[in-house]
Amino acid sequence: MLGAASTASTRFATAQTAETAETAGQRTPEQILGPFYPLKKLGQNADLTKVPGRPGGAAGLVLNVIGQVLNLKGEPVRNDRMRPAHIHFQVSARQDRLVTQMYFEGDPYLQSDRFFQTALEQKDLLVAKLLQPTSEMDPGSKLDVFNIVLNEG
């Protein structure tokens, strides 16, 4: 589970069976690796909205990203590893490895981005739709469900 901050968030992600059905059978398109920031290793639940040495949170829109690493049958992949940075994802499982990126619907530069264009007819699998947060999330934040699908687990 990516960035699940509470059991309510986990329940929300699990309840998204329609989105899981839409992506079942289609591997998430590969994208370029990096750059990855910050340069030091972060904890699994690192909060990138907190700026060390500063009061309050980081400026900008807080986005809660949740999702699962799935195989082509829509089943969760066991023992997956994920390292997100700038909404780039690198996922490794026993029999599969994937580097991909998540883009946002309506971005004016999306169609001219050469890395996005490499996904060809699978571009829609990389585009996130921003949703309203659940009641357990910061009301000023947004939510996105972004499932990553591997060939095998």
DSSP file with accessible surface (Angstrom, degrees, kcal/mol):
  #  RESIDUE AA STRUCTURE BP1 BP2  ACC     N-H-->O    O-->H-N    N-H-->O    O-->H-N    TCO  KAPPA ALPHA  PHI   PSI    X-CA   Y-CA   Z-CA
    1    1 A M              0   0   78      0, 0.0     2,-0.6     0, 0.0     3,-0.2   0.000 360.0 360.0 360.0 131.6    0.0    0.0    0.0
    2    2 A L        -     0   0   20     65,-1.5    65,-0.3     1,-0.2     3,-0.1  -0.803 360.0 -23.3 -94.2 123.5    1.4    3.4   -0.9
    3    3 A G  S    S+     0   0   53     -2,-0.6     2,-0.8    41,-0.3    -1,-0.2   0.733  75.7 169.3  57.7  26.3    1.1    6.2    1.5
    4    4 A A        -     0   0   25     -3,-0.2    -1,-0.2     1,-0.2    62,-0.1  -0.619  10.2-176.2 -74.5 113.0   -1.9    4.8    3.4
    5    5 A A        +     0   0   84     -2,-0.8     2,-0.3    -3,-0.1    -1,-0.2   0.631  60.8  10.2 -88.5 -15.2   -2.0    7.1    6.4
    6    6 A S  S  > S-     0   0   40      1,-0.1     4,-2.0     0, 0.0     5,-0.1  -0.975  76.8-103.0-155.4 166.8   -4.9    5.4    8.2
    7    7 A T  H  > S+     0   0  105     -2,-0.3     4,-2.6     1,-0.2     5,-0.2   0.843 121.3  58.5 -65.2 -29.2   -7.0    2.3    8.3
    8    8 A A  H  > S+     0   0   10      2,-0.2     4,-2.3     1,-0.2    -1,-0.2   0.917 105.5  48.6 -64.7 -40.9   -9.8    4.4    6.7
    9    9 A S  H  > S+     0   0    2      2,-0.2     4,-2.3     1,-0.2    -2,-0.2   0.896 110.5  51.6 -64.1 -39.1   -7.5    5.2    3.8
   10   10 A T  H  X S+     0   0   54     -4,-2.0     4,-2.5     2,-0.2    -2,-0.2   0.928 109.4  49.4 -63.4 -43.4   -6.7    1.5    3.5
   11   11 A R  H  X S+     0   0  153     -4,-2.6     4,-2.0     1,-0.2    -2,-0.2   0.907 109.5  53.0 -61.8 -39.0  -10.4    0.7    3.4
   12   12 A F  H  < S+     0   0   54     -4,-2.3     4,-0.4     1,-0.2    -2,-0.2   0.944 111.2  45.5 -61.8 -45.9  -10.9    3.4    0.7
   13   13 A A  H >< S+     0   0    5     -4,-2.3     3,-1.2     1,-0.2    -2,-0.2   0.908 112.5  50.6 -65.5 -40.7   -8.2    1.9   -1.5
   14   14 A T  H 3< S+     0   0   81     -4,-2.5    -1,-0.2     1,-0.3    -2,-0.2   0.856 104.9  58.5 -65.7 -31.9   -9.5   -1.6   -1.0
   15   15 A A  T 3< S+     0   0   66     -4,-2.0     2,-1.6    -5,-0.2     3,-0.4   0.563  78.9  93.3 -76.4  -5.5  -13.0   -0.5   -1.9
   16   16 A Q    <>  +     0   0   36     -3,-1.2     4,-1.8    -4,-0.4    -1,-0.2  -0.243  41.7 141.9 -84.8  51.6  -11.8    0.7   -5.3
   17   17 A T  H  >  +     0   0  102     -2,-1.6     4,-2.6     1,-0.2    -1,-0.2   0.840  65.5  59.9 -64.8 -30.2  -12.6   -2.6   -7.1
   18   18 A A  H  > S+     0   0   62     -3,-0.4     4,-1.9     1,-0.2    -1,-0.2   0.938 107.1  45.4 -64.3 -43.7  -13.9   -0.8  -10.2
   19   19 A E  H  > S+     0   0   63      2,-0.2     4,-1.5    -3,-0.2    -1,-0.2   0.883 111.6  52.8 -67.3 -36.2  -10.5    0.8  -10.8
   20   20 A T  H  X S+     0   0   25     -4,-1.8     4,-1.5     1,-0.2     3,-0.3   0.931 108.9  50.2 -63.1 -41.9   -8.7   -2.5  -10.1
   21   21 A A  H  < S+     0   0   73     -4,-2.6    -2,-0.2     1,-0.2    -1,-0.2   0.884 107.0  55.2 -64.0 -36.3  -10.9   -4.1  -12.7
   22   22 A E  H  < S+     0   0  133     -4,-1.9    -1,-0.2     1,-0.2    -2,-0.2   0.854 115.3  37.4 -65.3 -35.2  -10.1   -1.4  -15.2
   23   23 A T  H >< S+     0   0   24     -4,-1.5     3,-2.0    -3,-0.3    -1,-0.2   0.593  87.0 115.0 -95.9 -10.5   -6.4   -1.9  -14.9
   24   24 A A  T 3< S+     0   0   39     -4,-1.5    49,-0.2     1,-0.3    48,-0.1  -0.363  83.0  19.7 -61.0 134.1   -6.4   -5.7  -14.5
   25   25 A G  T 3  S+     0   0   53     47,-1.0     2,-0.5    46,-0.2    -1,-0.3   0.383 105.3  94.7  88.2  -5.3   -4.6   -7.3  -17.5
   26   26 A Q  S <  S-     0   0   77     -3,-2.0   123,-0.1    46,-0.1    -1,-0.1  -0.954  70.1-138.3-122.2 113.9   -2.8   -4.2  -18.5
   27   27 A R        -     0   0   38     -2,-0.5   123,-0.2     1,-0.1    98,-0.1  -0.417  31.9-103.1 -67.0 140.7    0.8   -3.8  -17.2
   28   28 A T        -     0   0    5    121,-2.2    -1,-0.1    -2,-0.1   123,-0.1  -0.452  46.4-105.8 -61.8 131.6    1.6   -0.2  -16.0
   29   29 A P        -     0   0    7      0, 0.0    72,-0.3     0, 0.0     2,-0.2  -0.316  32.6-116.1 -63.3 144.0    3.7    1.5  -18.7
   30   30 A E        -     0   0  112     70,-0.1    70,-0.3    88,-0.1     2,-0.2  -0.485  35.3-179.6 -77.2 150.3    7.5    1.9  -18.0
   31   31 A Q        -     0   0   15     68,-2.9    68,-0.2    58,-0.2    85,-0.1  -0.809  36.9 -65.7-137.1 179.5    9.0    5.4  -17.7
   32   32 A I        -     0   0   66     -2,-0.2     2,-0.4     1,-0.1    -1,-0.1  -0.274  50.4-111.7 -71.2 156.2   12.5    6.8  -17.1
   33   33 A L        -     0   0   96     66,-0.1    -1,-0.1    55,-0.1     3,-0.1  -0.754  54.1 -67.9 -89.3 129.1   14.3    6.3  -13.8
   34   34 A G        -     0   0    7     -2,-0.4     2,-0.1     1,-0.2    55,-0.1  -0.050  20.1-155.1  79.5-177.9   14.8    9.4  -11.6
   35   35 A P        -     0   0   71      0, 0.0     2,-0.5     0, 0.0    -1,-0.2   0.607  50.4-164.1 -73.2 152.6   15.7   11.9  -10.6
   36   36 A F        -     0   0   54     -2,-0.1    49,-0.1    -3,-0.1    -3,-0.0  -0.920  10.7-140.3-108.2 128.0   15.0   10.8   -7.0
   37   37 A Y  S    S+     0   0  117     -2,-0.5    49,-0.3     2,-0.1     2,-0.2  -0.976  71.2  41.2-132.4 148.9   14.9   13.3   -4.2
   38   38 A P  S    S-     0   0   58      0, 0.0     4,-0.1     0, 0.0     0, 0.0   0.634  73.1-142.7 -71.7 170.0   15.7   13.7   -1.4
   39   39 A L  S    S+     0   0  160     -2,-0.2     2,-0.3     2,-0.1    -2,-0.1   0.657  77.6  73.7 -79.4 -18.1   19.1   12.1   -1.6
   40   40 A K  S    S-     0   0  152      1,-0.1     2,-0.1     0, 0.0     0, 0.0  -0.682  96.3 -93.3 -96.0 154.6   19.0   10.4    1.8
   41   41 A K        -     0   0  203     -2,-0.3     2,-0.3     1,-0.0    -1,-0.1  -0.408  41.4-151.1 -66.7 135.6   16.9    7.3    2.5
   42   42 A L        -     0   0   66     -4,-0.1    -1,-0.0    -2,-0.1     4,-0.0  -0.767  20.7-102.2-105.0 155.4   13.5    8.0    4.0
   43   43 A G    >   -     0   0   56     -2,-0.3     3,-1.8     1,-0.1    -1,-0.1  -0.254  40.1-103.0 -67.3 162.3   11.4    5.9    6.3
   44   44 A Q  T 3  S+     0   0  182      1,-0.3   -41,-0.3    39,-0.0    -1,-0.1   0.835 123.1  36.6 -59.6 -34.1    8.5    4.0    4.7
   45   45 A N  T 3  S+     0   0  133    -43,-0.1    -1,-0.3     2,-0.1    -2,-0.1  -0.097  84.3 160.2-109.9  35.6    5.9    6.5    6.1
   46   46 A A    <   -     0   0   43     -3,-1.8     2,-0.9     1,-0.1    -4,-0.1  -0.318  36.5-137.9 -61.0 135.4    8.1    9.6    5.6
   47   47 A D    >   -     0   0   83      1,-0.1     3,-1.3     2,-0.0    -1,-0.1  -0.837  18.0-174.5 -98.8 101.5    6.0   12.8    5.6
   48   48 A L  T 3  S+     0   0  110     -2,-0.9    -1,-0.1     1,-0.2    -2,-0.1   0.499  77.2  72.6 -77.2  -1.2    7.4   15.0    2.8
   49   49 A T  T 3  S+     0   0   39      8,-0.1     9,-3.2     2,-0.0     2,-0.5   0.599  82.0  82.9 -86.3 -10.2    5.1   17.9    3.8
   50   50 A K  B <   -A   57   0A 127     -3,-1.3     7,-0.2     7,-0.2     6,-0.0  -0.826  69.1-154.4 -95.4 126.5    7.1   18.5    6.9
   51   51 A V    >   -     0   0   40      5,-0.7     3,-2.0    -2,-0.5    -3,-0.1  -0.895  23.4-119.7-102.5 116.5   10.2   20.7    6.4
   52   52 A P  T 3  S+     0   0  118      0, 0.0    -1,-0.0     0, 0.0     0, 0.0  -0.275  96.7  15.1 -56.7 133.9   13.0   20.0    9.0
   53   53 A G  T 3  S+     0   0   90      1,-0.2     0, 0.0     0, 0.0     0, 0.0   0.472 110.0  94.8  83.1   1.0   13.8   23.1   11.0
   54   54 A R  S <  S-     0   0  179     -3,-2.0    -3,-0.3     2,-0.1    -1,-0.2  -0.975  73.3-121.1-124.7 143.1   10.6   25.0    9.9
   55   55 A P  S    S+     0   0  127      0, 0.0    -4,-0.0     0, 0.0     0, 0.0  -0.409  76.7   8.9 -76.0 154.4    7.3   25.3   11.6
   56   56 A G  S    S-     0   0   60     -2,-0.1    -5,-0.7    -6,-0.0     2,-0.2  -0.197  98.9 -52.5  75.5-166.8    4.2   24.1    9.8
   57   57 A G  B     -A   50   0A  49     -7,-0.2    -7,-0.2     1,-0.2    -8,-0.1  -0.485  61.9 -78.1-104.8 174.9    4.1   22.2    6.5
   58   58 A A        -     0   0   42     -9,-3.2    -1,-0.2    -2,-0.2     2,-0.1  -0.324  53.7-101.8 -68.1 152.9    5.6   22.7    3.1
   59   59 A A  S    S+     0   0  106      2,-0.0     2,-0.1    -2,-0.0    -1,-0.1  -0.408  79.8  45.1 -73.3 152.7    3.9   25.2    0.7
   60   60 A G  S    S-     0   0   68     -2,-0.1     2,-0.3     2,-0.1     0, 0.0  -0.425  97.2 -33.4 108.6 178.1    1.7   23.9   -2.0
   61   61 A L        -     0   0  108     -2,-0.1     2,-0.5     1,-0.0    80,-0.1  -0.576  53.1-135.9 -77.6 129.1   -1.1   21.4   -2.5
   62   62 A V        -     0   0   39     78,-0.4    80,-2.0    -2,-0.3     2,-0.5  -0.762  21.9-165.8 -84.6 128.3   -0.9   18.2   -0.3
   63   63 A L  E     -b  142   0B  45     -2,-0.5     2,-0.6    78,-0.2    80,-0.2  -0.973  10.5-152.4-120.0 121.3   -1.7   15.2   -2.4
   64   64 A N  E     -b  143   0B  34     78,-3.4    80,-2.1    -2,-0.5     2,-0.5  -0.850  15.4-167.4 -91.8 117.1   -2.5   11.8   -0.8
   65   65 A V  E     +b  144   0B  22     -2,-0.6     2,-0.3    78,-0.2    80,-0.2  -0.937  12.7 168.0-109.4 123.2   -1.5    9.0   -3.1
   66   66 A I  E     +b  145   0B   1     78,-2.3    80,-2.5    -2,-0.5     2,-0.3  -0.942  12.7 121.4-129.7 154.5   -2.7    5.5   -2.3
   67   67 A G        -     0   0    0     -2,-0.3   -65,-1.5   -65,-0.3     2,-0.3  -0.976  44.3-106.0 174.4-176.4   -2.7    2.4   -4.4
   68   68 A Q        -     0   0   38     -2,-0.3    80,-2.7   -67,-0.2     2,-0.6  -0.920  21.8-119.5-131.5 158.3   -1.5   -1.2   -4.6
   69   69 A V  E     +d  148   0C   7     -2,-0.3     8,-3.0     8,-0.2     2,-0.3  -0.907  46.5 179.2 -97.5 117.2    1.1   -3.1   -6.5
   70   70 A L  E     -dE 149  76C   1     78,-3.5    80,-4.6    -2,-0.6     2,-0.1  -0.845  26.6-130.7-121.2 155.9   -0.9   -5.7   -8.5
   71   71 A N    >   -     0   0   22      4,-2.5     3,-2.2    -2,-0.3   -46,-0.2  -0.372  49.2 -85.8 -90.9-179.3   -0.1   -8.5  -11.0
   72   72 A L  T 3  S+     0   0   59     79,-0.9   -47,-1.0    78,-0.4    79,-0.1   0.720 128.9  59.3 -64.1 -19.0   -2.0   -8.9  -14.3
   73   73 A K  T 3  S-     0   0  164    -49,-0.2    -1,-0.3    78,-0.1   -49,-0.1   0.462 119.5-109.3 -84.8  -3.0   -4.8  -10.8  -12.5
   74   74 A G  S <  S+     0   0   18     -3,-2.2    -2,-0.1     1,-0.3   -50,-0.1   0.577  74.6 137.8  84.5  12.6   -5.4   -7.9  -10.2
   75   75 A E        -     0   0   97      1,-0.1    -4,-2.5    -4,-0.0    -1,-0.3  -0.660  62.5 -99.8 -92.3 144.2   -4.0   -9.7   -7.2
   76   76 A P  B     -E   70   0C  55      0, 0.0     2,-0.5     0, 0.0    -6,-0.3  -0.337  34.8-125.4 -60.7 139.4   -1.7   -7.9   -4.7
   77   77 A V    >   -     0   0    6     -8,-3.0     3,-0.6    76,-0.1    -8,-0.2  -0.774  25.6-133.9 -86.7 127.6    2.1   -8.6   -5.3
   78   78 A R  T 3  S+     0   0  168     -2,-0.5    16,-0.4     1,-0.2    -1,-0.0  -0.533  78.6  11.6 -83.2 149.6    3.7   -9.8   -2.2
   79   79 A N  T 3  S+     0   0  136     -2,-0.2    -1,-0.2     1,-0.2     2,-0.1   0.851  85.0 165.0  55.5  40.3    7.1   -8.5   -0.9
   80   80 A D    <   -     0   0   53     -3,-0.6     2,-0.4    13,-0.1    13,-0.2  -0.473  25.9-148.4 -81.9 157.5    7.1   -5.5   -3.3
   81   81 A R  E     -F   92   0D 159     11,-1.3    11,-1.4    -2,-0.1     2,-0.4  -0.998  14.5-175.9-127.9 133.6    9.5   -2.6   -2.8
   82   82 A M  E     -F   91   0D  36     -2,-0.4     9,-0.2     9,-0.2     7,-0.1  -0.990  13.1-175.5-134.2 134.8    8.6    0.9   -3.8
   83   83 A R        -     0   0  136      7,-1.2     7,-0.2    -2,-0.4     2,-0.2  -0.846  16.6-168.1-126.9  94.5   10.7    4.1   -3.7
   84   84 A P        +     0   0   77      0, 0.0     2,-0.3     0, 0.0     5,-0.2  -0.561  14.6 162.4 -84.6 147.4    8.7    7.1   -4.7
   85   85 A A  B >  S-G   88   0D   5      3,-1.6     3,-2.1    -2,-0.2   -51,-0.1  -0.875  73.3  -8.2-159.7 130.9   10.2   10.5   -5.5
   86   86 A H  T 3  S-     0   0  117    -49,-0.3     3,-0.1     1,-0.3   -50,-0.0   0.873 128.9 -59.7  47.5  36.1    8.6   13.4   -7.3
   87   87 A I  T 3  S+     0   0   50      1,-0.3    15,-2.1    14,-0.1     2,-0.4   0.825 107.2 133.2  58.0  34.6    5.8   11.0   -8.1
   88   88 A H  E <   -GH  85 101D  21     -3,-2.1    -3,-1.6    13,-0.2     2,-0.4  -0.886  41.8-155.2-100.4 145.1    8.2    8.6   -9.9
   89   89 A F  E     - H   0 100D   6     11,-3.3    11,-3.1    -2,-0.4     2,-0.4  -0.982  17.5-173.6-127.9 136.7    7.8    5.0   -8.9
   90   90 A Q  E     - H   0  99D  17     -2,-0.4    -7,-1.2     9,-0.2     2,-0.4  -0.994  15.2-176.4-124.1 120.7   10.3    2.1   -8.9
   91   91 A V  E     -FH  82  98D   0      7,-3.7     7,-3.2    -2,-0.4     2,-0.4  -0.969   6.6-175.7-123.4 131.2    8.8   -1.3   -8.0
   92   92 A S  E     +FH  81  97D  19    -11,-1.4   -11,-1.3    -2,-0.4     5,-0.2  -0.992   7.5 168.9-126.2 133.1   10.6   -4.6   -7.7
   93   93 A A        -     0   0   17      3,-3.4     3,-0.5    -2,-0.4   -14,-0.1  -0.749  54.1 -83.6-126.7-179.7    9.0   -7.9   -7.0
   94   94 A R  S    S+     0   0  179    -16,-0.4    59,-0.1    -2,-0.2   -15,-0.1   0.882 126.1  15.3 -54.4 -41.5   10.4  -11.5   -7.1
   95   95 A Q  S    S+     0   0  111     57,-0.2     2,-0.3    58,-0.1    -1,-0.2   0.281 124.6  47.4-120.7  10.7    9.8  -11.8  -10.9
   96   96 A D        -     0   0   24     -3,-0.5    -3,-3.4    55,-0.1     2,-0.3  -0.995  49.5-168.4-153.3 152.6    9.3   -8.3  -12.1
   97   97 A R  E     -H   92   0D 121     -2,-0.3     2,-0.4    -5,-0.2    -5,-0.2  -0.993  12.4-178.6-142.4 139.9   10.7   -4.7  -11.9
   98   98 A L  E     -H   91   0D   0     -7,-3.2    -7,-3.7    -2,-0.3     2,-0.5  -0.998  16.1-167.4-144.7 135.5    9.0   -1.5  -13.1
   99   99 A V  E     +H   90   0D   6     -2,-0.4   -68,-2.9    -9,-0.3     2,-0.3  -0.994  31.8 150.2-115.8 127.5   10.0    2.2  -13.2
  100  100 A T  E     -H   89   0D   1    -11,-3.1   -11,-3.3    -2,-0.5     2,-0.3  -0.899  33.2-133.2-147.7 175.4    7.0    4.5  -14.0
  101  101 A Q  E     -H   88   0D  18    -72,-0.3     2,-0.5    -2,-0.3   -13,-0.2  -0.966  12.2-135.0-134.5 153.0    5.7    7.9  -13.4
  102  102 A M        -     0   0    8    -15,-2.1     2,-0.2    -2,-0.3    25,-0.2  -0.940  23.9-169.7-110.1 126.4    2.3    9.3  -12.4
  103  103 A Y  E     -i  127   0E  24     23,-3.5    25,-3.6    -2,-0.5     2,-0.4  -0.642  19.2-115.8-108.5 170.5    1.0   12.3  -14.4
  104  104 A F  E >   -i  128   0E  57     23,-0.2     3,-1.6    -2,-0.2    25,-0.2  -0.921  25.3-110.5-119.4 133.1   -2.0   14.6  -13.6
  105  105 A E  T 3  S+     0   0  118     23,-2.6    25,-0.1    -2,-0.4    -1,-0.0  -0.230 100.0  20.3 -54.9 136.3   -5.1   15.1  -15.7
  106  106 A G  T 3  S+     0   0   70      1,-0.3    -1,-0.2     2,-0.0    23,-0.0   0.432  77.2 152.4  85.0   0.8   -5.4   18.5  -17.4
  107  107 A D    X   -     0   0   71     -3,-1.6     3,-1.5     1,-0.2     4,-0.4  -0.467  42.7-142.5 -66.2 126.5   -1.7   19.4  -17.2
  108  108 A P  T 3  S+     0   0  112      0, 0.0    -1,-0.2     0, 0.0     4,-0.1   0.716  98.3  48.3 -66.9 -17.4   -1.1   21.8  -20.2
  109  109 A Y  T 3> S+     0   0  174      1,-0.1     4,-0.6     2,-0.1     3,-0.5   0.426  84.1  95.8-100.3   1.5    2.3   20.3  -20.9
  110  110 A L  T X4 S+     0   0   15     -3,-1.5     3,-1.4     1,-0.2    -1,-0.1   0.928  81.5  49.1 -61.4 -48.8    1.3   16.7  -20.8
  111  111 A Q  T 34 S+     0   0  131     -4,-0.4    -1,-0.2     1,-0.3    -2,-0.1   0.756 112.9  48.0 -68.2 -21.3    0.8   16.1  -24.5
  112  112 A S  T 34 S+     0   0   95     -3,-0.5     2,-0.5    -4,-0.1    -1,-0.3   0.464  83.2 111.7 -97.4   0.9    4.2   17.7  -25.4
  113  113 A D    <X  -     0   0   53     -3,-1.4     4,-2.1    -4,-0.6    -3,-0.0  -0.607  56.8-155.0 -79.0 120.3    6.1   15.7  -22.8
  114  114 A R  H  > S+     0   0  183     -2,-0.5     4,-0.7     1,-0.2    -1,-0.2   0.826  92.5  51.8 -67.9 -29.8    8.4   13.2  -24.6
  115  115 A F  H >4 S+     0   0   57      2,-0.2     3,-0.7     1,-0.2     4,-0.3   0.916 110.0  48.5 -73.6 -39.6    8.6   10.8  -21.7
  116  116 A F  H >4 S+     0   0    3      1,-0.2     3,-1.7     2,-0.2    -2,-0.2   0.906 105.7  59.6 -63.0 -39.1    4.8   10.7  -21.4
  117  117 A Q  H >< S+     0   0   61     -4,-2.1     3,-1.9     1,-0.3    -1,-0.2   0.758  88.2  73.2 -64.3 -22.9    4.5   10.1  -25.1
  118  118 A T  T << S+     0   0   86     -4,-0.7    -1,-0.3    -3,-0.7    -2,-0.2   0.708  83.4  69.3 -66.3 -15.5    6.6    6.8  -24.8
  119  119 A A  T X  S-     0   0    5     -3,-1.7     3,-2.7    -4,-0.3    -1,-0.3   0.566  81.3-178.0 -77.7  -7.9    3.5    5.2  -23.2
  120  120 A L  G X   +     0   0  112     -3,-1.9     3,-1.1     1,-0.3    -1,-0.2  -0.164  68.2   0.9  49.6-121.1    1.8    5.3  -26.7
  121  121 A E  G 3  S+     0   0  158      1,-0.2    -1,-0.3    -3,-0.1     3,-0.3   0.479 129.3  65.6 -79.0   1.8   -1.8    4.0  -26.4
  122  122 A Q  G X   +     0   0   58     -3,-2.7     3,-1.8     1,-0.2     4,-0.3   0.235  62.4 113.3-104.7  14.5   -1.4    3.3  -22.7
  123  123 A K  G X   +     0   0   52     -3,-1.1     3,-2.1     1,-0.3     4,-0.5   0.844  67.2  65.7 -56.5 -34.9   -1.0    6.9  -21.6
  124  124 A D  G >  S+     0   0  111      1,-0.3     3,-0.7    -3,-0.3    -1,-0.3   0.777  91.5  64.2 -63.1 -21.6   -4.4    6.8  -19.7
  125  125 A L  G <  S+     0   0   27     -3,-1.8    -1,-0.3     1,-0.2    -2,-0.2   0.645 104.7  46.7 -73.6 -12.8   -2.8    4.3  -17.3
  126  126 A L  G <  S+     0   0    0     -3,-2.1   -23,-3.5    -4,-0.3     2,-0.5   0.444  90.5  96.5-105.8  -3.7   -0.4    7.0  -16.1
  127  127 A V  E <   -i  103   0E  39     -3,-0.7     2,-0.3    -4,-0.5   -23,-0.2  -0.799  60.6-150.7 -99.1 123.6   -2.8    9.9  -15.7
  128  128 A A  E     -i  104   0E   2    -25,-3.6   -23,-2.6    -2,-0.5     2,-0.6  -0.699   3.2-147.5 -92.0 140.2   -4.1   10.6  -12.2
  129  129 A K        -     0   0  126     -2,-0.3     2,-0.4    16,-0.2    16,-0.4  -0.942  21.8-130.7-103.4 122.7   -7.5   12.1  -11.5
  130  130 A L        -     0   0   74     -2,-0.6     2,-0.2   -25,-0.1    14,-0.2  -0.604  29.7-172.5 -77.5 129.1   -7.5   14.3   -8.4
  131  131 A L  B     -C  143   0B  66     12,-3.6    12,-2.7    -2,-0.4    -1,-0.0  -0.724  32.0 -89.4-114.7 166.4  -10.3   13.5   -6.0
  132  132 A Q        -     0   0  131     -2,-0.2    10,-0.2    10,-0.2    -1,-0.1  -0.471  52.8-105.5 -71.6 146.8  -11.6   15.1   -2.8
  133  133 A P        -     0   0   25      0, 0.0    -1,-0.1     0, 0.0    10,-0.1  -0.284  32.5-106.2 -70.8 159.1   -9.9   13.7    0.3
  134  134 A T    >   -     0   0   24      1,-0.1     3,-1.8     8,-0.1  -125,-0.1  -0.333  40.1 -97.8 -74.3 169.4  -11.7   11.3    2.7
  135  135 A S  T 3  S+     0   0  114      1,-0.3    -1,-0.1    -2,-0.1  -127,-0.0   0.752 124.0  58.8 -64.3 -20.9  -12.9   12.7    6.0
  136  136 A E  T 3  S+     0   0  103      2,-0.1    -1,-0.3     3,-0.0     2,-0.2   0.588  96.7  78.3 -82.8 -10.2   -9.8   11.3    7.7
  137  137 A M  S <  S-     0   0   19     -3,-1.8     6,-0.0     1,-0.1     4,-0.0  -0.560 101.7 -77.4 -97.9 163.0   -7.4   13.3    5.4
  138  138 A D    >   -     0   0   92     -2,-0.2     3,-2.2     1,-0.2    -1,-0.1  -0.374  41.0-135.4 -56.3 125.2   -6.4   17.0    5.5
  139  139 A P  T 3  S+     0   0  117      0, 0.0    -1,-0.2     0, 0.0    -2,-0.0   0.763 103.2  55.5 -62.1 -21.9   -9.4   18.9    4.1
  140  140 A G  T 3  S+     0   0   54     -8,-0.1   -78,-0.4     2,-0.1     2,-0.1   0.421  97.0  86.3 -88.2   3.3   -7.1   21.0    2.0
  141  141 A S    <   -     0   0    1     -3,-2.2     2,-0.3   -80,-0.1   -78,-0.2  -0.326  68.8-133.1 -94.9 178.1   -5.5   18.0    0.4
  142  142 A K  E     -b   63   0B  54    -80,-2.0   -78,-3.4   -10,-0.2     2,-0.4  -0.877  13.0-137.9-125.1 164.3   -6.4   15.9   -2.7
  143  143 A L  E     -bC  64 131B   1    -12,-2.7   -12,-3.6    -2,-0.3     2,-0.4  -0.945  16.4-179.0-125.8 143.4   -6.6   12.2   -3.2
  144  144 A D  E     -b   65   0B   5    -80,-2.1   -78,-2.3    -2,-0.4     2,-0.6  -0.993  17.9-149.6-139.8 135.5   -5.5   10.0   -6.0
  145  145 A V  E     +b   66   0B  21    -16,-0.4     2,-0.5    -2,-0.4   -16,-0.2  -0.941  23.4 174.9-102.2 116.7   -5.8    6.2   -6.4
  146  146 A F        -     0   0    9    -80,-2.5     2,-0.3    -2,-0.6  -144,-0.1  -0.889  10.3-165.7-128.6  97.0   -2.9    5.0   -8.6
  147  147 A N        -     0   0   16     -2,-0.5     2,-0.5   -80,-0.2   -78,-0.2  -0.671   8.0-150.1 -83.3 139.6   -2.6    1.3   -9.0
  148  148 A I  E     -d   69   0C   0    -80,-2.7   -78,-3.5    -2,-0.3     2,-0.5  -0.947  11.8-158.2-110.5 126.0    0.6   -0.2  -10.3
  149  149 A V  E     -d   70   0C   1     -2,-0.5  -121,-2.2   -80,-0.2   -78,-0.2  -0.916   7.2-169.5-112.6 126.2    0.3   -3.4  -12.3
  150  150 A L        -     0   0    0    -80,-4.6   -78,-0.4    -2,-0.5     3,-0.1  -0.698  32.6-119.4-104.8 162.3    3.1   -5.9  -12.8
  151  151 A N  S    S-     0   0   75     -2,-0.2   -79,-0.9     1,-0.2     2,-0.3   0.934  94.3  -9.1 -63.0 -48.9    3.3   -8.9  -15.1
  152  152 A E              0   0  110    -81,-0.2    -1,-0.2   -80,-0.1   -57,-0.2  -0.970 360.0 360.0-146.7 162.4    3.8  -11.2  -12.1
  153  153 A G              0   0   14     -2,-0.3   -58,-0.1    -3,-0.1   -60,-0.1  -0.333 360.0 360.0 -96.2 360.0    4.5  -11.0   -8.4
